[in-house]
């Protein structure tokens, strides 16, 4: 007998998830927008007009809502009506604190809960190429393994509850910051007369993005190895040159300006002659953490 899955939130992402799941499972949808319910019913998917009505018919729930406050409100309403051992899969991009708050309500009613952040956009899910960053118990994750694989092609178990959502937020933060950095850097390049296509070639150069990740993070930060290499003094000099060039070209900077401040601090903290990956030790000090996995 097929599992019955409730999909709460039938916006752009939720409707795609519901349609994908409906190929292998019995799906019941819910949304406060009656037009979205009608659209899904045209696809042959049943819908409920109340959360309580949905709760009585499902043993698995996938949530796709706009933000944490809405998700908490909706789940706090439905959880008391769910069968014990129902599993909720939270795909909405929300803060880990919201995840933990929702889980407290789940525990009171013997309902299981995991977060499964979707890495990728609508097209990734529609085409079956999305990755799911999952936080929660291994037992609960394994129980809905096939459901998760229907939504995405790869399940990445990140850690405890909330860690999947944290990983997505961090990933998106990097991507969005890099976009600002690219816009800044390429603006300087185009202003000095470098062809935009050539700037694309420079961005793909191993020294721009790949080496900081593969060499400085993987080989240096994770091993606490900051001897030799390009020093913070030289990195500070180069970022100063970038600031001066941008000023000459009348290009406003935000990301590069902020990173220059970090190299200033690193030099002031006595890290001037160490490889510039050692700026990570500033965060180790500030946050009382360690990146060094070799110990």
C-alpha positions as CSV (number, residue, x, y, z in Angstrom):
1,X,0.0,0.0,0.0
2,X,1.4,3.4,-1.0
3,X,2.2,5.9,1.7
4,X,0.0,9.0,1.7
5,X,2.0,12.2,1.7
6,X,0.6,15.6,2.6
7,X,2.2,18.6,0.8
8,X,1.6,21.8,2.7
9,X,2.3,24.9,0.6
10,X,1.6,24.7,-3.1
11,X,3.5,27.6,-4.4
12,X,6.1,27.3,-7.2
13,X,8.3,24.8,-5.3
14,X,5.5,23.0,-3.4
15,X,3.5,22.3,-6.5
16,X,6.5,20.8,-8.3
17,X,7.2,18.6,-5.3
18,X,3.6,17.5,-5.1
19,X,3.6,16.6,-8.8
20,X,6.8,14.6,-8.6
21,X,5.6,12.7,-5.5
22,X,2.3,11.9,-7.1
23,X,4.0,9.7,-9.6
24,X,4.9,7.2,-6.9
25,X,2.7,8.1,-3.9
26,X,-0.8,9.1,-3.0
27,X,-0.5,12.9,-2.5
28,X,-2.9,15.3,-0.7
29,X,-2.2,19.0,-1.0
30,X,-3.0,22.0,1.1
31,X,-2.8,25.7,0.6
32,X,-4.8,28.7,1.7
33,X,-5.0,29.8,-1.9
34,X,-8.0,28.1,-3.5
35,X,-6.6,28.7,-7.0
36,X,-3.5,26.7,-6.2
37,X,-5.7,23.8,-4.9
38,X,-7.7,23.9,-8.1
39,X,-4.6,23.9,-10.3
40,X,-3.3,20.8,-8.5
41,X,-6.6,19.0,-8.7
42,X,-6.5,19.5,-12.5
43,X,-3.3,17.4,-12.3
44,X,-5.3,14.6,-10.6
45,X,-3.9,15.3,-7.1
46,X,-6.4,15.4,-4.2
47,X,-6.4,18.5,-2.0
48,X,-7.9,19.4,1.4
49,X,-9.2,22.8,2.4
50,X,-8.2,22.4,6.1
51,X,-5.1,21.3,7.9
52,X,-7.1,19.1,10.2
53,X,-8.6,17.4,7.1
54,X,-5.2,16.7,5.7
55,X,-3.8,15.5,9.0
56,X,-6.4,12.7,9.2
57,X,-5.3,11.2,5.9
58,X,-1.5,11.3,5.8
59,X,1.4,9.6,7.5
60,X,4.1,11.7,5.9
61,X,4.1,15.5,5.5
62,X,6.3,17.7,3.2
63,X,6.3,21.4,4.0
64,X,7.1,24.1,1.5
65,X,6.3,27.5,2.9
66,X,7.6,31.1,2.5
67,X,9.3,31.6,5.9
68,X,9.9,30.3,9.4
69,X,7.0,32.2,11.1
70,X,4.5,30.8,8.7
71,X,5.9,27.3,8.9
72,X,5.9,27.4,12.8
73,X,2.3,28.6,12.7
74,X,1.1,26.0,10.3
75,X,2.9,23.1,11.9
76,X,1.9,24.1,15.4
77,X,-1.7,23.9,14.2
78,X,-1.4,20.5,12.4
79,X,1.0,18.5,14.7
80,X,-1.6,17.8,17.4
81,X,-3.9,16.3,14.8
82,X,-1.3,14.0,13.2
83,X,-1.0,10.3,13.8
84,X,1.9,9.3,16.1
85,X,5.1,8.4,14.2
86,X,4.1,10.7,11.3
87,X,7.2,12.1,9.8
88,X,7.4,15.8,8.7
89,X,9.9,16.8,6.1
90,X,10.6,20.5,6.3
91,X,11.9,21.9,2.9
92,X,11.1,25.6,3.5
93,X,14.3,27.6,3.9
94,X,14.1,28.7,7.5
95,X,16.5,29.2,10.4
96,X,17.6,26.3,12.5
97,X,16.1,27.9,15.7
98,X,12.7,27.6,14.0
99,X,13.4,24.0,13.2
100,X,14.2,23.2,16.9
101,X,11.2,25.2,18.0
102,X,8.9,23.1,15.8
103,X,10.6,19.9,16.9
104,X,9.7,20.6,20.5
105,X,6.0,20.5,19.5
106,X,6.6,17.3,17.5
107,X,8.2,15.6,20.5
108,X,5.1,16.4,22.6
109,X,3.0,14.4,20.1
110,X,5.3,11.6,19.1
111,X,5.8,13.1,15.6
112,X,9.1,12.8,13.8
113,X,10.8,15.7,12.1
114,X,13.7,16.3,9.8
115,X,14.9,19.3,7.7
116,X,15.6,18.7,4.1
117,X,16.9,21.9,2.5
118,X,16.7,21.8,-1.3
119,X,20.0,22.9,-2.9
120,X,19.0,24.2,-6.2
121,X,16.0,26.1,-7.8
122,X,12.8,25.1,-9.3
123,X,14.4,23.7,-12.5
124,X,16.7,21.5,-10.4
125,X,13.7,19.9,-8.7
126,X,11.6,19.7,-11.9
127,X,14.5,18.0,-13.8
128,X,15.4,15.7,-10.9
129,X,18.8,17.3,-10.3
130,X,18.4,18.8,-6.9
131,X,20.4,17.8,-3.8
132,X,18.9,17.6,-0.4
133,X,20.8,18.7,2.6
134,X,19.3,16.8,5.5
135,X,19.4,17.3,9.2
136,X,17.9,15.0,11.8
137,X,18.2,11.4,13.1
138,X,19.5,8.7,10.7
139,X,16.6,6.5,11.6
140,X,14.0,9.1,10.6
141,X,15.9,10.0,7.4
142,X,16.2,6.4,6.4
143,X,12.4,5.9,6.9
144,X,11.7,8.6,4.2
145,X,14.7,7.8,2.1
146,X,12.7,6.9,-1.0
147,X,10.5,10.0,-0.6
148,X,13.6,12.2,-0.5
149,X,15.0,10.6,-3.6
150,X,11.8,11.3,-5.4
151,X,12.3,15.0,-4.7
152,X,16.0,15.2,-5.4
153,X,18.7,13.0,-6.9
154,X,21.1,13.0,-3.9
155,X,20.7,13.0,-0.2
156,X,23.5,14.6,1.8
157,X,23.2,13.8,5.5
158,X,24.7,16.9,7.1
159,X,24.2,16.3,10.8
160,X,21.7,16.9,13.6
161,X,18.3,18.5,13.3
162,X,18.7,22.0,11.8
163,X,22.1,21.4,10.2
164,X,20.7,20.8,6.7
165,X,19.0,24.2,6.7
166,X,22.1,25.8,8.1
167,X,24.2,24.3,5.3
168,X,21.8,25.7,2.7
169,X,21.8,29.2,4.3
170,X,25.6,29.2,4.4
171,X,25.8,27.9,0.8
172,X,23.5,30.7,-0.4
173,X,25.3,33.3,1.6
174,X,28.5,32.3,-0.2
175,X,26.9,32.4,-3.6
176,X,25.3,35.8,-3.0
177,X,28.5,37.3,-1.7
178,X,30.5,35.9,-4.6
179,X,28.0,37.5,-7.0
180,X,28.8,40.9,-5.5
181,X,32.5,40.2,-5.6
182,X,32.2,39.2,-9.3
183,X,30.3,42.3,-10.1
184,X,32.9,44.5,-8.3
185,X,35.9,42.8,-9.9
186,X,34.5,42.7,-13.4
187,X,33.4,46.3,-13.2
188,X,37.0,47.3,-12.5
189,X,38.2,45.1,-15.3
190,X,35.8,46.5,-17.9
191,X,36.5,50.1,-16.8
192,X,40.2,49.6,-17.4
193,X,39.4,48.2,-20.9
194,X,39.5,44.4,-20.4
195,X,36.9,42.7,-22.5
196,X,34.0,41.2,-20.5
197,X,34.6,37.8,-22.2
198,X,38.3,38.0,-21.0
199,X,37.0,38.7,-17.5
200,X,35.0,35.5,-17.7
201,X,38.2,33.6,-18.6
202,X,40.0,35.2,-15.6
203,X,37.2,34.1,-13.3
204,X,37.6,30.5,-14.4
205,X,41.3,30.7,-13.7
206,X,42.4,28.1,-11.0
207,X,43.8,30.9,-8.8
208,X,40.6,32.9,-8.4
209,X,38.1,30.5,-6.8
210,X,39.3,26.9,-7.0
211,X,42.6,27.4,-5.2
212,X,41.2,29.2,-2.2
213,X,38.9,26.3,-1.6
214,X,41.1,23.4,-2.5
215,X,44.5,24.6,-1.2
216,X,43.8,27.3,1.4
217,X,40.7,25.7,3.0
218,X,41.3,22.0,2.5
219,X,45.1,21.9,2.8
220,X,45.9,24.7,5.1
221,X,42.9,25.6,7.3
222,X,41.9,22.0,8.0
223,X,45.5,21.2,8.9
224,X,46.4,24.4,10.8
225,X,49.3,24.9,8.3
226,X,50.0,28.6,7.6
227,X,53.8,28.6,7.2
228,X,55.1,29.8,3.8
229,X,52.8,30.7,1.0
230,X,51.5,34.1,0.2
231,X,51.6,36.3,3.3
232,X,48.9,38.4,4.8
233,X,51.2,41.4,4.3
234,X,51.2,40.7,0.5
235,X,47.5,40.0,0.5
236,X,46.9,43.3,2.2
237,X,49.2,45.0,-0.3
238,X,47.2,43.5,-3.2
239,X,43.9,44.4,-1.8
240,X,45.1,48.0,-1.3
241,X,46.1,48.1,-4.9
242,X,42.6,46.8,-5.8
243,X,41.0,49.6,-3.7
244,X,43.2,52.2,-5.3
245,X,42.5,51.0,-8.8
246,X,38.8,51.0,-8.1
247,X,39.0,54.5,-6.8
248,X,40.9,55.7,-9.9
249,X,38.2,54.1,-12.1
250,X,35.4,55.4,-9.9
251,X,34.1,51.9,-9.2
252,X,32.3,51.5,-5.8
253,X,33.4,48.5,-3.7
254,X,31.7,46.7,-0.9
255,X,33.0,43.1,-0.7
256,X,36.7,43.9,-1.6
257,X,36.6,46.8,0.9
258,X,35.4,44.6,3.7
259,X,37.9,41.9,3.0
260,X,40.8,44.4,3.0
261,X,39.7,45.3,6.6
262,X,40.2,41.7,7.6
263,X,43.8,41.7,6.3
264,X,44.5,45.0,8.2
265,X,43.3,43.2,11.4
266,X,45.4,40.1,10.6
267,X,48.6,42.2,10.3
268,X,47.8,44.0,13.5
269,X,47.3,40.7,15.2
270,X,50.8,39.6,14.3
271,X,49.8,37.3,11.4
272,X,51.5,39.4,8.7
273,X,54.1,36.8,7.7
274,X,51.8,33.8,7.7
275,X,49.9,32.5,4.6
276,X,46.8,34.5,4.1
277,X,44.6,31.5,4.8
278,X,45.6,32.3,8.5
279,X,42.9,35.0,8.5
280,X,40.7,32.0,9.5
281,X,42.4,32.0,12.9
282,X,40.8,35.3,13.6
283,X,37.4,33.6,13.5
284,X,38.7,30.8,15.5
285,X,39.6,33.3,18.2
286,X,36.4,35.4,17.9
287,X,34.0,32.3,17.8
288,X,36.0,30.0,20.0
289,X,36.1,27.3,17.3
290,X,38.7,25.3,15.5
291,X,39.0,24.4,11.8
292,X,42.0,22.2,12.3
293,X,40.9,18.6,11.9
294,X,44.4,17.2,12.1
295,X,44.6,17.3,15.9
